Amino acid sequence: MKIAILPGDGIGPEIVEQAVNVLNALDEKFELETAVVGGAGYAAHGHPLPDGTLKLAKEADAVLFGAVGDYKYDSLERALRPEQAILGLRKNLGLFANLRPAILYPELAGASTLKPEVVSGLDILIIRELTGDIYFGQPRGVRTSPDGAFKGEREGFDTMRYAETEIRRIAHVAFQTAQKRDKRLTSVDKANVLETFQFWRDIVTDVHQEYPDVALEHMYVDNAAMQLVRAPKKFDVIVTGNMFGDILSDAAAMLTGSIGMLPSASLDANNKGLYEPSHGSAPDIAGKGIANPLATILSAAMMLRFSLNKAEQADRVEAAVKKVLAQGLRTADIFEAGTTKVSTSEMGAAVVKALAK
Ligand code: NAD
C-alpha cells in the first residue's frame, strides 16, 4: 500500500514526522513517498500543487497531509497561495465527504470552554459535503441589480445548489458511518427557508429506506448550532451541506478546546482519502518543537481505518494516544498544572512506545 506524505508548511513537517514514525512502528508494509505542497511547493516549483505532487497523490492509496500556509505568501495572487493546494487536491481526487470527529478525552475536559459535565467523553462525528452548495454554485458575482427593491444598485450574489447525486452519495457515506458507530444520524438543513435544503431533506429521507437500522433525525441548522453547545453529547453522526458543515464543524472542534487533538478525513467514492489535522500550519510556533502532533497521528489512525482497511491497527494507534494522555504527557497547548510538558518529538516517541503490546 502506497501512502503519499505531504508535510507542507509551518508545523506541517514536524507533526507529520511523528505520524510517519508511528506508521513505521506498526510492522506493516507501507510504501511512503514524500512530496512538497503549499508554500513549500511554490518555493520549489512555482506552484502550491506541483505536477509531481498531484501525480503522487493520485497514484497513492491514501494521502497524509500536514498543513499549508504562511503569512509570507499572503501577497501572492489567489491561484498561487498555499491554501489552493487543498482545493486542488479535493477537486482532482474527487474528495466529497469531509469527516471530522470531535472527541474530548476525559483527561482534557478542563481544556473546553464548556462545563466538564457537558463535554467530558464527547465523541461525535460531523460529515460535511465538500463539492456543492453555495461555495461552488454558478452564477455568482457582483452585478447591477436587475429587479427588486434595490434595482439599479450594485449587488453581490451567489447560487446555492445541490444535485441529487451529490446528496445521495454523501447520505450513503453518512448512513454507513453511523452503522459503524451508535447508529444515530442527524441531517442538518434549513428546509423551512431554502428550496435546496427541502430537496436535501427529501433525498436523505429517501436514502434512509436502505438503512432501517439507523435512526434518522432532521434538524434545522440554527437549532443544531444551539444543541451543539447546549448538549453536544446527544449527537452521534451529523451530516450536512458544505456551508453549514464548514461552520458547525469548527464550532464542534472548539467544544474540545484543543485544536491540536482533532483529526480529519476527506473521502472519495471508493474510500480513498486525504487525512490531515483540523488545524492550520501554525506559523507562530513553527520550528520551536512545541506543536502537538496528536491530531496528525490520529489522522493517520483514520487513514488506517477508512482507506487502508486496517481497523485493528487504527484501534492500536488510538489506544496508544489515550495511554500517553492517561500518563499525563502534554504538549504546551494542552498543558495544565500537575501534568508533564513534552515536546513534539517526545510526544511522538511516547505514542510509539505506547504501541508496544
Ligand atoms: P492555525 O490552526 O494554524 O493556528 C491557530 C492557533 O492554534 C495558533 O495559535 C497556533 O499556534 C495554534 N495551533 C494550531 N495547531 C496547533 C498544534 N498542532 N499544536 C499547538 N498549537 C497549535 O490557524 P491560523 O493561525 O488561522 O492559520 C495559520 C495558517 O494556516 C494560515 O496560513 C492559514 O491559511 C493556514 N491554514 C491551513 C489549513 C490547512 O492546511 N488545512 C487550515 C487552516 C488554516
Residues whose N, C-alpha, C, O or C-beta is under 5 A from the ligand:
A	BS01	NAD	G66 A67 V68 G69 D70 Y71 G260 S278 H279 G280 S281 A282 P283 D284 I285 I290 A291 N292 D333
